[in-house]
Amino acid sequence: MTKKTDKELLSKGLRFMFGSLLCMFAGPTVIHSAFKNQQHPLYMPVLIIGLLIAAAAIFLAFKGIRKIMDSIF
């Protein structure tokens, strides 16, 4: 007997992966911008925001993969 894929859970996992993809591009862009402007007074806050976005990309990717795997199995 085969089990069908849970399409609702799969779409939720794909949404997490899409959010991860956006963060994967935004995080390094913000970090690069911070390093280009090291003399600016907002250097540290921008760098911290960039690192948080990069960490969110990793978190969302793991969460998305887990949701996709749960929907398949």
Order of alpha helices (4+ residues) and beta strands (2+ residues): alpha-alpha
